[in-house]
Amino acid sequence: MRPQPPSSLFEDINSPTFVPAADMPEWIEATFIDPSSPLHNPEHAHLAHAEIGFLWTVVENSRKGRRIIGQCETGSPQGTMGKWARARAEMQIKQWFGFVPSSPWMPNIAGSAETPSSWC
């Protein structure tokens, strides 16, 4: 069964909240990485050894009028950040995951016409 976001995430959807999705890695492995899975894709084999962190969020995200329901980013802070801002961002990531993952993935579930259970 696909992991579900915690109900506490919906208590105040106007507050930008990010919550680690600790049960997501096992489900992703079984659903997409395991060669015996019906949704297996050999192009994803490199992810079997990647350190990936997952976050739930209710923060809406769209680009060019299209809703984004998930994305991957490198674990290290990006852009033109000063040393303190970079250190603060890395500290937050380490608090969420206990390490700096190579690719955190954030499914966005705010205001979705689809329910998270309909994604797969």
C-alpha atoms as an extended CHARMM CRD file, in Angstrom:
* protein
*
       120  EXT
         1         1  MET       CA              0.0000000000        0.0000000000        0.0000000000  PROA      1               0.0000000000
         2         2  ARG       CA              1.3410000000        3.4030000000       -0.9790000000  PROA      2               0.0000000000
         3         3  PRO       CA              2.3580000000        5.6290000000        1.9280000000  PROA      3               0.0000000000
         4         4  GLN       CA             -0.0450000000        8.4040000000        2.8320000000  PROA      4               0.0000000000
         5         5  PRO       CA              0.7940000000       11.8380000000        4.2030000000  PROA      5               0.0000000000
         6         6  PRO       CA              0.1320000000       12.3480000000        7.9060000000  PROA      6               0.0000000000
         7         7  SER       CA             -3.2390000000       13.9400000000        8.6520000000  PROA      7               0.0000000000
         8         8  SER       CA             -1.4560000000       16.6050000000       10.7270000000  PROA      8               0.0000000000
         9         9  LEU       CA             -0.1320000000       18.0390000000        7.4730000000  PROA      9               0.0000000000
        10        10  PHE       CA             -3.6470000000       19.2060000000        6.6010000000  PROA      10              0.0000000000
        11        11  GLU       CA             -4.3560000000       21.0150000000        9.8720000000  PROA      11              0.0000000000
        12        12  ASP       CA             -3.2190000000       24.3530000000        8.4430000000  PROA      12              0.0000000000
        13        13  ILE       CA             -2.6340000000       24.1220000000        4.6980000000  PROA      13              0.0000000000
        14        14  ASN       CA             -1.7770000000       27.8220000000        4.6030000000  PROA      14              0.0000000000
        15        15  SER       CA              1.3420000000       27.1370000000        6.6540000000  PROA      15              0.0000000000
        16        16  PRO       CA              4.3000000000       25.9880000000        4.5290000000  PROA      16              0.0000000000
        17        17  THR       CA              5.0100000000       22.6060000000        6.0480000000  PROA      17              0.0000000000
        18        18  PHE       CA              7.4660000000       19.9280000000        5.0150000000  PROA      18              0.0000000000
        19        19  VAL       CA              7.3930000000       16.5530000000        6.7670000000  PROA      19              0.0000000000
        20        20  PRO       CA              9.7780000000       13.6390000000        6.1590000000  PROA      20              0.0000000000
        21        21  ALA       CA              8.0690000000       10.6780000000        4.4960000000  PROA      21              0.0000000000
        22        22  ALA       CA             10.0210000000        7.9370000000        6.2650000000  PROA      22              0.0000000000
        23        23  ASP       CA              7.9820000000        5.0510000000        4.8370000000  PROA      23              0.0000000000
        24        24  MET       CA              8.3210000000        6.2120000000        1.2160000000  PROA      24              0.0000000000
        25        25  PRO       CA             11.7900000000        4.7240000000        0.4000000000  PROA      25              0.0000000000
        26        26  GLU       CA             10.6580000000        1.1330000000        1.0190000000  PROA      26              0.0000000000
        27        27  TRP       CA              7.5430000000        1.6100000000       -1.1180000000  PROA      27              0.0000000000
        28        28  ILE       CA              9.5170000000        3.2980000000       -3.9350000000  PROA      28              0.0000000000
        29        29  GLU       CA             12.0160000000        0.4150000000       -3.9120000000  PROA      29              0.0000000000
        30        30  ALA       CA              9.2760000000       -2.2330000000       -4.0500000000  PROA      30              0.0000000000
        31        31  THR       CA              7.1730000000       -0.3710000000       -6.6240000000  PROA      31              0.0000000000
        32        32  PHE       CA              9.6830000000        1.0810000000       -9.0750000000  PROA      32              0.0000000000
        33        33  ILE       CA             13.1910000000       -0.2760000000       -8.4330000000  PROA      33              0.0000000000
        34        34  ASP       CA             12.5820000000       -3.9910000000       -7.7660000000  PROA      34              0.0000000000
        35        35  PRO       CA             12.9480000000       -5.8320000000      -11.1120000000  PROA      35              0.0000000000
        36        36  SER       CA              9.9560000000       -8.0610000000      -10.2600000000  PROA      36              0.0000000000
        37        37  SER       CA              7.6140000000       -5.0510000000       -9.8880000000  PROA      37              0.0000000000
        38        38  PRO       CA              5.1240000000       -4.4430000000      -12.7280000000  PROA      38              0.0000000000
        39        39  LEU       CA              6.1550000000       -0.7430000000      -12.6840000000  PROA      39              0.0000000000
        40        40  HSD       CA              9.8850000000       -1.5200000000      -12.8540000000  PROA      40              0.0000000000
        41        41  ASN       CA             11.8670000000        0.5280000000      -15.3350000000  PROA      41              0.0000000000
        42        42  PRO       CA             15.4810000000       -0.4970000000      -16.0390000000  PROA      42              0.0000000000
        43        43  GLU       CA             16.3300000000        3.1880000000      -16.5340000000  PROA      43              0.0000000000
        44        44  HSD       CA             15.7840000000        3.6550000000      -12.7830000000  PROA      44              0.0000000000
        45        45  ALA       CA             18.3450000000        1.0160000000      -11.7710000000  PROA      45              0.0000000000
        46        46  HSD       CA             20.8370000000        3.7230000000      -10.7290000000  PROA      46              0.0000000000
        47        47  LEU       CA             18.4090000000        4.7740000000       -7.9900000000  PROA      47              0.0000000000
        48        48  ALA       CA             18.8370000000        1.4700000000       -6.1480000000  PROA      48              0.0000000000
        49        49  HSD       CA             22.0160000000        2.7900000000       -4.5360000000  PROA      49              0.0000000000
        50        50  ALA       CA             21.0920000000        6.4750000000       -4.2640000000  PROA      50              0.0000000000
        51        51  GLU       CA             20.5080000000        8.1240000000       -0.9010000000  PROA      51              0.0000000000
        52        52  ILE       CA             17.0680000000        9.6310000000       -1.4170000000  PROA      52              0.0000000000
        53        53  GLY       CA             15.0550000000       11.5510000000        1.1480000000  PROA      53              0.0000000000
        54        54  PHE       CA             11.3230000000       12.0910000000        0.7580000000  PROA      54              0.0000000000
        55        55  LEU       CA              9.1990000000       14.9630000000        2.0710000000  PROA      55              0.0000000000
        56        56  TRP       CA              5.4540000000       15.5370000000        2.1250000000  PROA      56              0.0000000000
        57        57  THR       CA              4.2770000000       19.1080000000        1.6180000000  PROA      57              0.0000000000
        58        58  VAL       CA              1.0880000000       21.0780000000        1.1310000000  PROA      58              0.0000000000
        59        59  VAL       CA              2.9190000000       23.9710000000       -0.5210000000  PROA      59              0.0000000000
        60        60  GLU       CA              1.4750000000       24.3380000000       -4.0120000000  PROA      60              0.0000000000
        61        61  ASN       CA              3.8920000000       24.4330000000       -6.9090000000  PROA      61              0.0000000000
        62        62  SER       CA              3.1770000000       25.1310000000      -10.5740000000  PROA      62              0.0000000000
        63        63  ARG       CA              5.1260000000       26.0970000000      -13.6410000000  PROA      63              0.0000000000
        64        64  LYS       CA              3.7360000000       27.4820000000      -16.9100000000  PROA      64              0.0000000000
        65        65  GLY       CA              0.1850000000       26.8780000000      -15.7060000000  PROA      65              0.0000000000
        66        66  ARG       CA              0.8100000000       23.2110000000      -14.9090000000  PROA      66              0.0000000000
        67        67  ARG       CA              0.6270000000       21.7650000000      -11.4250000000  PROA      67              0.0000000000
        68        68  ILE       CA              3.7470000000       20.0210000000      -10.1650000000  PROA      68              0.0000000000
        69        69  ILE       CA              2.9750000000       17.0760000000       -7.8890000000  PROA      69              0.0000000000
        70        70  GLY       CA              6.5410000000       15.9840000000       -7.1860000000  PROA      70              0.0000000000
        71        71  GLN       CA             10.1180000000       16.8280000000       -7.9630000000  PROA      71              0.0000000000
        72        72  CYS       CA             13.6820000000       15.7710000000       -7.2800000000  PROA      72              0.0000000000
        73        73  GLU       CA             16.4430000000       18.0740000000       -6.1990000000  PROA      73              0.0000000000
        74        74  THR       CA             20.0200000000       17.5120000000       -5.2040000000  PROA      74              0.0000000000
        75        75  GLY       CA             20.3920000000       17.3030000000       -1.4480000000  PROA      75              0.0000000000
        76        76  SER       CA             22.8750000000       20.1110000000       -1.1400000000  PROA      76              0.0000000000
        77        77  PRO       CA             21.6090000000       23.7030000000       -1.1430000000  PROA      77              0.0000000000
        78        78  GLN       CA             21.7310000000       25.3510000000       -4.5450000000  PROA      78              0.0000000000
        79        79  GLY       CA             21.9170000000       28.8270000000       -5.9360000000  PROA      79              0.0000000000
        80        80  THR       CA             23.7180000000       31.8600000000       -4.7040000000  PROA      80              0.0000000000
        81        81  MET       CA             23.5440000000       31.2920000000       -0.9810000000  PROA      81              0.0000000000
        82        82  GLY       CA             25.8810000000       32.8050000000        1.5470000000  PROA      82              0.0000000000
        83        83  LYS       CA             27.7790000000       30.5360000000        3.9070000000  PROA      83              0.0000000000
        84        84  TRP       CA             25.2750000000       30.9720000000        6.7390000000  PROA      84              0.0000000000
        85        85  ALA       CA             22.2480000000       30.4080000000        4.5120000000  PROA      85              0.0000000000
        86        86  ARG       CA             23.8780000000       27.2910000000        3.0290000000  PROA      86              0.0000000000
        87        87  ALA       CA             24.7740000000       25.9650000000        6.5000000000  PROA      87              0.0000000000
        88        88  ARG       CA             21.2330000000       26.6390000000        7.7340000000  PROA      88              0.0000000000
        89        89  ALA       CA             19.7360000000       24.8200000000        4.7240000000  PROA      89              0.0000000000
        90        90  GLU       CA             22.0490000000       21.8370000000        5.2150000000  PROA      90              0.0000000000
        91        91  MET       CA             21.1610000000       21.7410000000        8.9080000000  PROA      91              0.0000000000
        92        92  GLN       CA             17.4370000000       21.5680000000        8.0300000000  PROA      92              0.0000000000
        93        93  ILE       CA             18.0360000000       18.7320000000        5.5810000000  PROA      93              0.0000000000
        94        94  LYS       CA             20.0810000000       16.8260000000        8.1730000000  PROA      94              0.0000000000
        95        95  GLN       CA             17.2860000000       17.3400000000       10.7330000000  PROA      95              0.0000000000
        96        96  TRP       CA             14.7600000000       15.8660000000        8.2970000000  PROA      96              0.0000000000
        97        97  PHE       CA             16.7970000000       12.8780000000        7.0970000000  PROA      97              0.0000000000
        98        98  GLY       CA             19.8090000000       12.4790000000        9.3810000000  PROA      98              0.0000000000
        99        99  PHE       CA             22.0620000000       12.9410000000        6.3340000000  PROA      99              0.0000000000
       100       100  VAL       CA             22.2320000000       15.0470000000        3.1650000000  PROA      100             0.0000000000
       101       101  PRO       CA             20.5380000000       12.8370000000        0.5540000000  PROA      101             0.0000000000
       102       102  SER       CA             21.7170000000       12.8260000000       -3.0340000000  PROA      102             0.0000000000
       103       103  SER       CA             18.1130000000       13.5000000000       -4.1450000000  PROA      103             0.0000000000
       104       104  PRO       CA             15.2590000000       14.5980000000       -1.8840000000  PROA      104             0.0000000000
       105       105  TRP       CA             11.8830000000       14.0770000000       -3.5370000000  PROA      105             0.0000000000
       106       106  MET       CA              8.8690000000       16.1520000000       -2.5420000000  PROA      106             0.0000000000
       107       107  PRO       CA              5.3600000000       15.1290000000       -3.5150000000  PROA      107             0.0000000000
       108       108  ASN       CA              3.0140000000       18.1030000000       -3.3980000000  PROA      108             0.0000000000
       109       109  ILE       CA             -0.4630000000       17.1480000000       -2.2440000000  PROA      109             0.0000000000
       110       110  ALA       CA             -2.0760000000       20.5820000000       -1.7660000000  PROA      110             0.0000000000
       111       111  GLY       CA             -5.2540000000       21.2710000000       -3.6740000000  PROA      111             0.0000000000
       112       112  SER       CA             -4.8310000000       18.2410000000       -5.8900000000  PROA      112             0.0000000000
       113       113  ALA       CA             -7.8030000000       17.1060000000       -7.9350000000  PROA      113             0.0000000000
       114       114  GLU       CA             -6.2690000000       13.6700000000       -7.6690000000  PROA      114             0.0000000000
       115       115  THR       CA             -6.0360000000       11.8950000000       -4.3680000000  PROA      115             0.0000000000
       116       116  PRO       CA             -2.5440000000       10.6630000000       -3.4920000000  PROA      116             0.0000000000
       117       117  SER       CA             -3.8090000000        7.0810000000       -3.6870000000  PROA      117             0.0000000000
       118       118  SER       CA             -4.6640000000        7.5920000000       -7.3830000000  PROA      118             0.0000000000
       119       119  TRP       CA             -1.0600000000        8.3420000000       -8.3520000000  PROA      119             0.0000000000
       120       120  CYS       CA             -0.2640000000        4.6680000000       -8.8870000000  PROA      120             0.0000000000
